[in-house]
Amino acid sequence: MLLPFGEENLLSTSELQQAEEIATRMVIEYGFGPDDNPAIYFHGNATTVLSMGNKHEFEMAAKIEKLYNLAHDKAKYMLKKNRKVLEKIVDELLEFEVLTGKDLERIIESNGGIREEEPFSLLRVYDKESLSVRYLDGDSTSGATLLGAAS
């Protein structure tokens, strides 16, 4: 993601697939979703997969897509707010080729680096919009699909 330098590079298909798989596991296996409603829908030691029905699967797909988009937006925001620091890191890497942890700390401190608050959260930017309505209305142009449809 080269946003701070005026380019929006696209990730490879495998990178996008990996990011989607992580978001899917976070929602279905670990119960981490953008709606603050912790529920686990699949357990790794289960002998069968829980059948959720089409409506619920669309809701899960919507949660996964929302989580994926929140993570992308958060990364984009963090890169933009630290543009000056990133530019300085690039300049020093071009000059010295190697930077230590101390070098990075110095660059962050001297260039107004803004660190993420702890604990890190995607949910702070969540706007509480309904996750499922736009995916179930039939007019949706979203890429959300049934979870089992790709298999």
C-alpha positions, 0 to 999 in steps of 0.5 A: 500500500503506497498511498502516502506516496501518491500511488494506490498499489493493488495487492496480488490475488493471493494477498487479497485471498489471505486477508479475506481468509483472516477476516473470515476466521476472525468472525467465524472461528474467533467471534470477532466481528464489527458489531460487538456481538461475540459469537463463534460459528465454527470450532476447529475441533468440530466434526461437522460444520454448523448450517446457518441458513442463507440469511445468516450466511449473508449476514456473516459474509457482510460482517466479514466484508465489513471487518476487511474494509475496516482493517483496510481503512484503518491501515490507510488512515495510519499511513496518511497520518504518518506520511512525514515519518514515512518520507523521512524513513525512505530518505534515510534508507536511501542514504544509509541503506540500513536503519536500526530500531533506535534510528526508527525511534528517533525518526518517529519522535523527531517527525511527529510520528503518531502511534496507534492507541493501545489497545488497537481497535478497528471498532472505533471507526465503526459507524454502527450501520446495519450490516445485513440490510444492503446485502439482503435487499436483492439490489446489492452490487456487493461481492458478498456471497454465501460462505459455502458458495465458493467451495 
